[in-house]
Every structure is written in structure tokens, then in C-alpha cells.
């Protein structure tokens, strides 16, 4: 028997709600709070959009009585991979913020090979840069990227455990 928290409908509903909440918080902090995202902040949003789509599909498919459990387990595994990728991006972002390593050129405001002062001025005016190596917001010393790393890792673990529970149930049903 699958524990309640790992029933496919519950699993996909929780993952969908969590992804909407995280992405909604990021968008609200940008559009309502005026917190401009850097390049790495934007990269961290894409996996949540993928999770929203996959969890929505999974929630719909979980309602189909004859749906093979392997399909649902596969969707949960894909969600776990997307969230693990997001956690990795967030950890990289934290490292850039803490100056453990350098970010990409788009993160640090590098000029990209300007040859003259006029070219440099033109590039700087054309590209407003929000630096990834500066913490824009933190709570208790943890940045938004740090909280996202924790949330994404926890959700990835939950999705992976759900995928394993669904797969185990499918194998039990087949025998």
C-alpha cells in the first residue's frame, strides 16, 4: 500500500501547489516588491514552470482509472530531476553570492570585449545588469537563492520518494 502522501493524486497536487507557490513568490517579489531578478534568479524559475506543467499532467492522468502506474512514476521522476536541477542552479547561485566562485558574464556585469570607451558606454546603457554576486534580499542570513536551494532539494526528495513508492506499488500489483 502506498502511504497517503505518496498517492499519485496527492503527490502531484502537493508538487503543483508548491511549484505555484514558489514561482508566485518569486514573481510577487519582482512585480509587487520591486526586487529585480538577476540572470541566475531567472534560471531558477524555469524548472518550476516545468514542474507546474508535469504535475498538472500527472494530476490529470492520476484520475484515469486504467492509467499504468509506471507512467505516473515516470512523471514523478521527471519532476524530481527538474527540481534537482533547480536545486543545483540555486546552490551555484549561493556560491556566486558568497564569492566562492564566479558567475557567468551576464551575472557580473562584464562588458563583453568593448574596444572603445564609446562602445563600453553603449553596451552599459543597452544592458541593465542585476548582479548575481550581490545578495538582493535575505532573512536570517540566508538569501532567496539559499531558501530556493532548500525548497527545491526537499521537493526533489519528495518527488523521488513518491516515484519510488508508485513504482513499488506497480510492481506489487503486477505480481
N, C-alpha and C positions, 0 to 999 in steps of 0.2 A: 504494500500500500504506500502511496506517495504521501508524505507529510503535507498538511494543508498549505503551507507557504510555498510549496513547490508544485501544487496542482497547476496544470498549464494555464488555465484562465486567471488564476491568482498571480502566478509568476509574471505573465505578460501584462496584466493590469498594473502591478506594482512597478515593473520596469518602465511602462509607458508613463505612469504618473510621475515617477522620479525624474525621467528624462525631460518631461514637460516642465517640471518644477525647476530643475537646474537651468535649462535653456531659458525659461521665463525669467528667472532671477538674473541671469546674465543680460538679457535684453532690457529688463527693467532698470538695472543699474546703469545701462548705457543711455536709454532714452528718457528715463524718469530721473535718474540720479546724476546724469551728466558725466559718467565715468567712461571716457573714451577707451575702447579696447586696442591693444597692440596686436601685432601680427600673430603672435602665439596664442593670445586670447581668442582670436577668430578661429584659429586652427582647432582649438579645444571645443568649439561649438559644433563642428561638422559631425563628429561621431554621435553626438546626442541627436542630431537630425536623423541619422541612420537608425539609431535605436528607436526613435519615435515611429519611423516607418515600419521597421521589422516587428516591433512589439505590437503595433496596430494590426499588422497582418497576422501575427501569432494569436492575438486575441480573437480575431475573426475566425481563424482556422480552428482554434480550440473549441469553438461552438459546434463544429461539424462532427456529428457522432462517429462517422466512419473514418475520420482523419487518422492516418497512420501516426503513431506516437513518435516514430523516428523523424518525421518531418518537423514536428514540434520541438523535439530535442535538438535538431539541426539549427532551427531558428534561434533557440535559446543560446546555442554555442556561438552562432554568428554575433549575437548581441554581446556575449561575453568577450569575444575578440574585439569588437568595436570599442567597448568600454575599457578593455585593457590597453588598447592603442591610445585612447584618450588619457588614461592614467599616465602612460609613458610620456605623452606630449606635456602633460601638466608637470610631471617631475622634471622634465627638461626645462620647462619654463621657470620652475622654482630655482633650478640650478643657475639659470641666466640671471634671475633676480638677485640671487645671493653671490653672484660673480664667481661661481665655481667653474664656469666655462662660458664661452662666448656664444651669443645667439647668431642668427643669420644677419645678413646685411640689412634686410628690411626691419630688423628689430633694433638695431643700434644706431640707425641714422647715418650709416656710411654713405658717402657721396657717389659711389659707383664709378670712379675714374674721371671726375671732372678735370679738364685740362686747363681751363682758364677761370679767372675769378667770375667772369660773367656767366660762364657755363655752370659753375658751382652755385651762384645766386639763383639762376634759372631752375636748377634741379631742386634746390632747397624750397623755393616758393611753390613749385609744382607738386611736391610730395610732403604733405604734413605727416610727420613721424611721431608716433607714440612709442616711446622706447620700452622694450621688453625687459630691460635690465634695471628698471626703476619700479618699485612696488607702488602701485597707484592706490591700493586700499588694503588694510589688514585689520584683523581682530585678534587680540591676544598674541600678537607677533606672527600670525600666520596669514599669508596673502590669499587672495581669491584663488590663485593657481594652486596653492597648498591645500586649501579646502576641496578644490576640484579633484586633486590627485587622490585625496582620501575617499571622496564620494565615488569617483569612478572606479577605484580599486575595490571598494566594498560592493558596489553594484555588479562589477565584473565577477567577483567571487560568488555573489548570489545567483547570477545568471548561469555561471558554470555549474554550481551545485544543482540548480534546477534542471539544467540539461542532463546531468548525470542521473538525477532522480527519475526523470521522464524516460531516459534510455533504459535504466534498470527495470522500470515498470513494464516497458515494451518487451524486454527480454523475458520477464516473468510471465507475461501474458502469452507469449509465443510458445512457451513450454508447457 
